[in-house]
Amino acid sequence: MTHFAEIERTAAAWLARRESGWSDAEHAQFLSWLQASTAHRVAWIRLETGWRRAARLKALGAGMPSGEVPRPGAWPELPGAEAEPAVSAAASVQPAHGLRSQASRRPRVRRWPYWTVAAAAVLLLAVGLGGWWQYGGVQRAEYATAVGETQRVALNDGSVALLSSDTRLAVTYTRRQRSLQLVQGEAFFEVASNPARPFAVHAGQRRVVAVGTRFSVRRDAADLRVAVSEGRVRLEDEAQAGIAAPTMLIAGMVAVADGEGVRLHQRAASEVEDLLRWREGMLVFRSTPLSQAVAEFNRYNTHKLVVDDPSIAGIPVGGSFRWRNTEAFVRVLEQGFGLRAERRDGETHLHAQ
C-alpha cells in the first residue's frame, strides 16, 4: 500500500500546480486523484491547512485590516507590486462532478512560479506542518502485506515496523500519542523512545504499550502473542482497564493471551529470536507438533499443507526451514518421518504410510 509520505508529496505537487496556474484538464485530474482515496483527501486538507497558516500568507495579507484574513481566492497586492486581478485558489475539497476551476472562468493572470510554490510546499511537509500539530492534527496511514510477503515500514517518529505475511496495520499519530492497530497478522516493532508520546499497539480488546524497545505482536483471531527481545512493554486488557493490573514483560518474555487469560513464559534470548526468524525468511521448530508446524508454513504460502491423518498431527518436528520452500519441508517429512505426501488441487496432503 502507498506510504502516506508519498501521498503527501503528491499533494504538494498538486498544490504547486494550483498556485502556479493549472489547466482545466489538470484540475479535473486533481479532482479525480482527490476522490480516489480518503488518504488523499486527508493529506490535501493537512497540506492546505498548513499552507494557509504559513508565513507566506501573512505576507500576502499585508495591507489588510488587523485580524482580517483574505478570503480564499482573493490575495491582496504586495507592496510595490503591479496592480492585477485577484488570483483564485480554486482547489478546495469538493465533489468532482460538474466543477470548473475559478481559473477557467477568469483571464489568465500572473501566478507564483511553480518551482517557488513546490519548494515552499515541500518545506512545509519537511517541518511536519507544525501548525497542524499545534492544533491537534492527526496523521494516518495503512499498510498491508499479501501471503508470502513482508514489508519494512519506516514510521515518521523514527520507529520501524516490519510486517509479516498476510498482515494489516493501521497507524494513527497525534501530537500526544502514537497509536497502531494490528488488524491481523504479525508485526515486529523497533520503537523510538519518546516517553511523552506512548507507543501503543492495539489488537482486539488488548493493547501493548512501549516507550523504547523491540518486540513483536502476533494476532490470530482472538488470540495474541507478544514476544519482547529488548526493553520492556506493558500488556493491557482494555475491557478491564482500572480493574485488572496490566502485565509487564521484559526482554526474553513471551505472553500468550486468549479467552482464558494471559500466560507468561520466560525464554532464553535464542528462543525469543527463533520466534522472530521469519524476518530472515526462516521458520524454526523445537519439538513442535506437526500440526502447528504445518500451520506456520501455511501462514506464508498460498500452496497449503493439510494433515489428513490425526494420528500424525502430534509428531514432534525440529529444525530450521525456509518458509518459501515447502517442498524441502515435505521431503524431510517423507524421508525422515516416513510420511506420505499426496499433491492435488494446489494442496499437499500428509498421511501416515
HELIX and SHEET records of a PDB file:
HELIX    1   1 PHE A    4  SER A   20  1                                  17    
HELIX    2   2 ASP A   24  GLN A   35  1                                  12    
HELIX    3   3 THR A   38  ARG A   53  1                                  16    
HELIX    4   4 ALA A   55  LEU A   60  1                                   6    
HELIX    5   5 GLN A  102  ARG A  105  5                                   4    
HELIX    6   6 TYR A  114  ALA A  126  1                                  13    
HELIX    7   7 GLY A  130  GLN A  134  1                                   5    
HELIX    8   8 GLU A  238  GLN A  240  5                                   3    
HELIX    9   9 ALA A  269  LEU A  275  1                                   7    
HELIX   10  10 ARG A  277  GLU A  280  5                                   4    
HELIX   11  11 LEU A  290  TYR A  300  1                                  11    
HELIX   12  12 PRO A  310  ILE A  312  5                                   3    
HELIX   13  13 THR A  326  PHE A  337  1                                  12    
SHEET    1   A 5 VAL A 138  ALA A 144  0                                        
SHEET    2   A 5 ARG A 168  THR A 174 -1                                        
SHEET    3   A 5 ARG A 178  GLU A 190 -1                                        
SHEET    4   A 5 VAL A 160  LEU A 163 -1                                        
SHEET    5   A 5 GLN A 151  ALA A 154 -1                                        
SHEET    1   B 7 VAL A 138  ALA A 144  0                                        
SHEET    2   B 7 ARG A 168  THR A 174 -1                                        
SHEET    3   B 7 ARG A 178  GLU A 190 -1                                        
SHEET    4   B 7 PHE A 199  ALA A 203  1                                        
SHEET    5   B 7 ARG A 206  ALA A 210 -1                                        
SHEET    6   B 7 ARG A 232  ASP A 237 -1                                        
SHEET    7   B 7 THR A 247  ILE A 250 -1                                        
SHEET    1   C 7 VAL A 138  ALA A 144  0                                        
SHEET    2   C 7 ARG A 168  THR A 174 -1                                        
SHEET    3   C 7 ARG A 178  GLU A 190 -1                                        
SHEET    4   C 7 ARG A 214  ASP A 220 -1                                        
SHEET    5   C 7 ASP A 223  GLU A 230 -1                                        
SHEET    6   C 7 MET A 253  ASP A 258 -1                                        
SHEET    7   C 7 GLY A 261  GLN A 266 -1                                        
SHEET    1   D 2 MET A 282  PRO A 289  0                                        
SHEET    2   D 2 PRO A 316  ARG A 322 -1                                        
SHEET    1   E 3 LYS A 304  VAL A 307  0                                        
SHEET    2   E 3 GLU A 347  ALA A 352  1                                        
SHEET    3   E 3 LEU A 339  ARG A 344 -1                                        
END                                                                             
